[in-house]
Amino acid sequence: MASVEESEQALHRLAGNLSGASEGDRKKADFDRRLSCTLTDLGVTFLGHLHDGTLDDIRQADGNPAADVRLTMASDDLLELVSNRLNLGSAIATGRIRVSAGVMDLLKLRSMF
């Protein structure tokens, strides 16, 4: 199990990875959503702002914050996802990662990973 600090660092690495994508890739994922990531094994939720192919304003949130896209997973799965050792589509299909989002948001999210 990863620590809260390691998980937050992973989300910041994810943000860096998204920012480093080509401009064309960022435009494909052009949408403006609040994203929450709940880590079930740590009992913590992070909230961020996903827009223009970037993720910023990442912070730990109290309770169940309002979000347009909700990710739920174990902390180790977050680390594997960020390091490209876990495919988002496969993880969703097998239940390792749960996503609550509209269909179009889900498709755009998949294009970012």
Secondary structure, DSSP 8 states (H G I E B T S, - for coil): ---HHHHHHHHHHHHHHHHTS-HHHHHHT--EEEEEEEETTTTEEEEEEEETTEEEEEEEESSS---SEEEEE-HHHHHHHHTTSS-HHHHHHHTSSEEE--HHHHHHHHHH-
